[in-house]
Amino acid sequence: MERPRGLTEHRFVGDKRTQRVYDLDNCETGAAASEVADLVAAESFIVFGPDTLAEARNRGYRLSPSCTSAG
């Protein structure tokens, strides 16, 4: 999946509305791309520091079903 402008330095992007996290390196392009585009347009996303799935889970986010776990 191509990373949205402004998120080129981040791999994991969370949706504040649904508490889902998207792994931009390991998401299927169809459903996930439109979901990520929607959350960027709504400006309801969060990035994590450090940029890891473990940190996202630590903050209560769960991996989106449209992404595979690789991190």
C-alpha positions as CSV (number, residue, x, y, z in Angstrom):
1,M,0.0,0.0,0.0
2,E,1.3,3.4,-0.9
3,R,1.6,5.6,2.2
4,P,-0.5,8.7,2.4
5,R,1.2,12.1,2.2
6,G,2.3,13.1,5.7
7,L,2.6,9.5,6.8
8,T,5.6,8.5,4.8
9,E,7.8,8.1,7.9
10,H,5.3,5.9,9.8
11,R,4.5,2.3,9.4
12,F,1.6,1.9,11.9
13,V,-1.3,4.3,11.8
14,G,-4.2,4.1,14.2
15,D,-7.8,5.0,13.8
16,K,-9.0,6.9,16.9
17,R,-12.6,6.2,16.1
18,T,-12.4,2.4,15.9
19,Q,-9.2,1.7,17.9
20,R,-7.8,-0.2,14.9
21,V,-4.2,0.0,13.7
22,Y,-3.1,-0.4,10.1
23,D,0.3,-1.8,9.1
24,L,1.0,0.2,6.0
25,D,3.6,-2.3,4.9
26,N,1.3,-5.4,5.2
27,C,-2.2,-4.3,4.3
28,E,-4.3,-5.6,1.4
29,T,-4.7,-2.7,-0.9
30,G,-8.4,-2.8,-1.5
31,A,-10.4,-2.4,1.8
32,A,-7.5,-1.1,3.8
33,A,-6.5,1.6,1.3
34,S,-10.0,3.2,1.4
35,E,-10.2,2.9,5.2
36,V,-6.8,4.6,5.6
37,A,-7.8,7.3,3.1
38,D,-11.0,7.9,5.0
39,L,-9.3,8.3,8.4
40,V,-6.6,10.6,6.9
41,A,-9.4,12.8,5.4
42,A,-11.3,12.8,8.7
43,E,-8.0,13.7,10.5
44,S,-8.8,11.0,13.1
45,F,-5.5,9.1,13.0
46,I,-2.7,8.6,15.4
47,V,0.9,7.5,14.9
48,F,3.0,5.7,17.5
49,G,6.4,6.3,19.0
50,P,8.1,3.9,18.8
51,D,6.5,3.0,15.5
52,T,5.7,-0.7,16.4
53,L,2.7,-2.9,16.6
54,A,3.6,-3.6,20.2
55,E,3.3,0.1,21.1
56,A,0.0,0.3,19.3
57,R,-1.3,-2.6,21.3
58,N,0.0,-1.1,24.4
59,R,-2.3,1.9,23.8
60,G,-5.3,-0.3,23.2
61,Y,-5.3,-0.6,19.4
62,R,-5.8,-3.9,17.6
63,L,-4.6,-4.8,14.2
64,S,-7.2,-4.3,11.4
65,P,-8.5,-7.5,9.8
66,S,-7.4,-6.2,6.4
67,C,-3.8,-6.3,7.5
68,T,-1.5,-9.2,8.2
69,S,0.7,-9.3,11.2
70,A,4.4,-9.1,10.4
71,G,5.7,-6.9,13.2
